[in-house]
Amino acid sequence: MAKHRALVGLHARNDVRFQERDYELIRLARIENMKMMSFTDTSVYARLRRENPSIRFIVRLYDERINANSHSSPAEFVAKMLPVIHRLRPYATRFEIHNEPNHANGIEGWGASEESARAFQSWYMQVLQSLRKACPWAQFGFPGLALNHPHRDLEWLDVCRDAILASDWLGCHCYWQHDNMLSDAWGLRFKLYHQRFPGTLLEITEFGNSTPNLPQNETAQQYAQYYQELNRFPYLGSASAFIASSPDPVWA
């Protein structure tokens, strides 16, 4: 039997369509798992599948109504996402319900406090129940959290334990700067998630080195080493580097 290893992943361009350089990158890097955005056109999935029939997708369910000032109700979120999930059924079975709801600035609609965690868990459980009922073939994941201080991701894991255990998998974000790639507090933070949920599959839906002005060749060497390091952990499904490209200059 072949030894398990985490799939080499990439966070897709956060846009409706890809540029040719995105497709070229995916081919050259032999990407095996794509973390996609739910608003990306279905034709992109179709082309990626034609060019690599074995490529796997994880789709982040994105709702622009969720922000620092408000968020959609569970029913509103489900109503928006169900047509997307059904449309993507030929390509994807894994869906991530929202993203970084614990961000301390509340940009994803909740916040870092325990009260925010409890509110999100209530929202999430209602969403999960409705999506499961409508799409029993799909696998739904608890979203990757903003990590470390001031976002309090580990406290969120404790508060949201019931929601995570009810999910099919758990998302995780791993970022580092300087020499923290192999630190359990940063690059290998998924180990702290596994300690809390040893029976749950983890998908690293975002990772990256955010060290300012780091030369690209050094970043590339680190990422190759990082992918190899992850093969030591059989509970990891994939790891997706952030980000292929973006129409937003903040992420360019």
Secondary structure, DSSP 8 states (H G I E B T S, - for coil): ------EEEEE--SSSS--HHHHHHHHHTT--EEEEETTS-HHHHHHHHHH-TT-EEEEEE--TT-SSS----HHHHHHHHHHHHHHTTTT--EEEESS-TT-TT-TTSS-SSHHHHHHHHHHHHHHHHHHHHH-TT-EEEE-----STTT-HHHHHHHTHHHHHHSSEEEEEEEE-TT-TT-TTTTTTHHHHHHH-TTS-EEEEEEEE--TT--HHHHHHHHHHHHHHHTT-TTEEEEEES-S--SSGGG-
